[in-house]
Amino acid sequence: MTMDPLPAERDGWDPWREWFSLHFFTTLQGIAADTWWQHLRQNSFRVGFGHLARVALISVSSPVNSSFAKKDQRVFGDAIAKTEIQPPIFLLGHWRSGTTLLQRYFAMDERFSYPNFYQCVFPRGFLHSQEKNMKRWAGMLPKTRIFDQMDNDFASAAEDEFALCSLTGYSPYMGWSFPQNWDHYYRYLTFRNVPASELKEWKEAFLYFVRKVQFHTGKRVVLKSPPHTCRIKLLLDLFPGAKFVHIRRHPLAVFPSTKKMLTTFLKSTQLQSFDPSTLDQRIIDVYRELYDAFFDELSLIPKSDFCDIAYETLEQNPVETLRGLYEQLSLPDFSVIEPTIDRYVRSLATYQKNQFRPLPTELVDRLAREWDRSFTSWEYSLDPAGSPA
């Protein structure tokens, strides 16, 4: 079977930028030297010959990142440590379920803040390096993400999981760089059955990053990361009073889109060879593990602090959906940002989503079995067009 998207034009596509992003720049670019060498040793320095340029660039950058980290800590460390965290708003959902679109809407509300892509890639030293480097390196990124047409720059709201990966290495995203050790790193999806010392380090890094972003902006932080979907108990332990928005999408739409994302993204992050024939099963296993944990822990969230929306509803009626979300979670007056949302919705009129060929019947049946909990809980049929939003 083929899962490649049907041909489509990509606005803002730049071959040189895409080539540079695919072969050199990675989301590990901001990792500190000690963490970088720790994970190289853990992987016995097994890296692919074709990825040596990427490894070299990370190795050269990591001491610079350590230097910026020391400057941030020396100048702002005490102030960051004293910053009282306002309970964050977490945007949950499996990859390719609309989490980025939802995050972009929240980012338009200036009463909140968010970590941008630069801060997520360079979490240790962004207070000293961000202003100059965001301008200096702006040309390194493709104008749109390499797996869809979403605009892409260092100032865009981004996933804090990239920051946690850079800060500790305890992230499933490290498995995208070292795919031969995929199973080891995917323990950090739920953090069940990981050493207590690693969990403690991860928690401390997470609190540090959220404090640092809030210190920098002075505003309540909105965080988006698909892995957080299966970490509800951990998040409530760390951030009492946090609010949660979960966005869901038809599983039969999620699967091909996730496969496209991973197939493309792995090319820009991997430092080792990877067997693509294993990808289907990995996607199936991760989705099931993520949502088993989500459903098991969902009742821990007070009803007044949780809102569930469907991607299809957000796409068709964004203003009404967001207004209802704000009201349900008792967020600030939505009417303040409604004109801004309206303008953004109009700007998406020409946006082209990736188009995929229908899934083979045997794969549909397999997903229905493996992901039965989602199909049943959200009353999705085996025909994406026939399911309720």
Residue pairs with C-beta under 8 A, 6 or more apart in sequence:
1 359
1 360
1 363
2 357
3 256
3 259
3 260
3 263
3 356
3 357
4 260
5 256
5 260
5 354
5 355
5 356
6 355
6 356
6 357
8 352
8 354
8 355
9 352
10 144
10 149
11 143
11 144
11 149
11 350
11 352
12 142
12 143
12 144
12 149
12 151
13 142
13 143
13 144
14 142
14 143
17 139
17 140
17 141
17 142
17 143
18 142
18 146
20 140
21 140
21 141
21 142
21 146
21 268
22 146
22 267
22 268
23 53
23 54
23 268
24 53
24 54
24 57
24 140
25 57
25 140
25 141
25 268
26 54
26 57
26 58
26 177
26 268
26 269
27 120
27 121
27 162
27 165
27 166
27 173
27 269
28 36
28 58
28 165
28 166
28 177
28 269
29 57
29 58
29 61
29 121
29 122
30 61
30 65
30 121
30 122
30 123
30 124
30 125
30 166
31 58
31 61
31 62
31 65
31 166
31 169
32 62
32 65
32 66
32 69
32 124
32 166
33 62
33 63
33 65
33 66
34 66
35 62
35 166
35 167
35 168
35 169
36 58
36 59
36 62
37 62
38 169
39 169
39 174
39 178
40 47
42 181
43 178
43 180
43 181
43 272
46 180
46 272
47 55
47 271
47 272
48 270
48 271
48 272
48 273
51 270
51 271
51 272
54 271
55 271
65 122
65 124
65 125
66 124
67 125
68 122
68 124
68 125
68 126
68 128
68 129
69 124
69 125
71 125
71 128
72 124
72 125
72 126
72 127
72 128
72 212
75 127
75 128
76 127
76 212
76 215
79 215
80 208
80 211
80 212
80 215
81 211
83 211
83 212
83 214
83 215
85 207
85 210
85 211
85 214
85 221
85 239
86 214
86 219
86 220
86 221
87 220
87 239
87 240
87 241
87 242
87 243
88 210
88 220
88 221
88 222
88 223
88 239
88 242
88 243
89 106
89 112
89 220
89 221
89 222
89 223
89 242
89 243
89 244
89 245
89 329
89 331
90 223
90 224
90 228
90 235
90 242
90 243
90 244
90 245
91 99
91 102
91 103
91 106
91 222
91 223
91 224
91 245
91 247
92 99
92 226
92 228
92 229
92 244
92 245
92 246
92 247
92 294
93 99
93 102
93 226
93 229
93 246
93 247
93 248
93 249
94 226
94 229
94 248
94 249
94 254
94 258
94 287
94 290
94 291
95 226
95 254
95 257
95 258
95 261
96 249
96 253
96 254
96 257
96 258
96 261
97 226
97 247
97 248
97 249
97 254
97 311
98 247
98 249
98 311
98 314
98 315
99 224
99 226
99 247
100 150
100 224
101 311
101 314
101 315
102 224
102 245
102 247
102 309
102 314
103 114
103 157
103 222
103 224
104 156
104 157
104 344
105 318
105 322
105 341
105 344
106 112
106 114
106 157
106 222
107 114
107 156
107 157
107 222
108 337
108 340
108 341
108 344
109 332
109 336
109 337
111 219
111 220
111 332
111 336
112 219
112 220
112 221
112 222
113 213
113 214
113 216
113 217
113 218
113 219
113 220
113 221
113 222
114 157
114 158
114 213
114 221
114 222
114 223
114 224
115 123
115 157
115 158
115 160
115 163
115 209
115 213
115 221
115 223
116 154
116 155
116 156
116 157
116 158
117 152
117 153
117 154
117 155
117 156
117 157
117 158
118 126
118 130
118 133
118 134
118 154
118 155
119 126
119 130
119 158
119 163
119 213
119 216
120 158
120 159
120 160
120 161
120 162
120 163
120 166
121 158
121 162
121 163
121 166
122 129
122 130
122 133
122 166
123 163
123 166
123 167
123 209
123 212
124 166
124 167
126 212
126 216
127 212
127 216
134 154
134 155
137 154
138 153
138 154
141 152
141 153
141 154
142 152
143 151
143 152
143 153
144 150
144 151
144 152
145 151
145 152
146 264
146 265
146 268
147 260
147 261
147 264
147 265
147 354
148 261
148 353
148 354
149 351
149 352
149 353
157 222
157 224
158 224
159 224
159 225
159 226
160 206
160 209
160 210
160 223
160 224
160 225
161 171
161 173
161 225
161 226
161 227
161 228
162 173
163 209
164 170
164 171
164 202
164 205
164 206
164 209
164 225
165 171
165 173
165 174
167 205
167 208
167 209
168 198
168 201
168 202
168 205
170 188
170 191
170 194
170 198
170 201
170 202
171 185
171 188
171 227
172 185
172 186
172 188
172 189
172 227
172 286
173 185
173 269
174 185
174 188
175 181
175 182
175 183
175 184
175 185
175 186
176 262
176 265
176 266
176 269
176 270
177 269
177 270
177 271
177 272
178 185
178 270
178 271
178 272
179 266
179 270
179 272
179 273
179 274
180 272
180 273
180 274
182 282
186 286
187 193
187 194
188 194
188 202
188 227
189 227
189 230
189 286
189 289
189 290
190 230
190 231
190 289
190 290
190 293
191 199
191 202
191 231
191 234
192 293
203 234
203 238
206 238
207 238
210 221
210 223
210 239
213 221
214 220
214 221
226 290
227 290
228 235
229 246
229 290
229 291
229 293
229 294
230 289
230 290
230 291
230 292
230 293
230 294
230 297
231 293
232 244
232 293
232 294
232 297
232 298
232 300
232 301
233 297
233 300
235 242
235 244
236 242
236 300
236 301
241 305
242 305
243 305
243 306
243 307
243 329
243 331
244 301
244 305
244 306
244 307
245 306
245 307
245 308
245 309
245 325
245 329
246 294
246 306
246 307
246 308
246 309
247 308
247 309
247 310
247 311
247 314
248 308
248 309
248 310
248 311
248 374
248 378
249 310
249 311
249 312
250 311
250 312
250 380
250 384
250 387
251 287
251 367
251 371
251 374
251 375
251 380
252 359
252 364
252 367
252 380
252 382
252 384
253 384
254 287
255 283
255 287
255 359
255 363
255 367
256 356
256 357
256 359
257 354
257 356
258 283
258 287
259 279
259 280
259 283
260 354
260 356
262 279
262 283
263 276
263 279
266 274
280 363
284 366
284 367
284 370
284 371
287 370
287 371
287 374
288 370
288 371
288 373
291 371
291 373
291 374
292 373
295 373
295 377
298 306
304 329
304 330
305 329
307 325
307 328
307 329
309 321
309 325
310 378
310 388
310 389
312 389
313 321
313 389
314 321
314 322
316 389
318 341
318 345
319 338
319 341
319 342
319 345
322 334
322 341
323 334
323 338
325 331
326 332
326 333
326 334
327 334
359 367
364 382
368 375
368 382
374 380
375 382
378 387
378 388
379 387
379 388
380 387
380 388
381 387
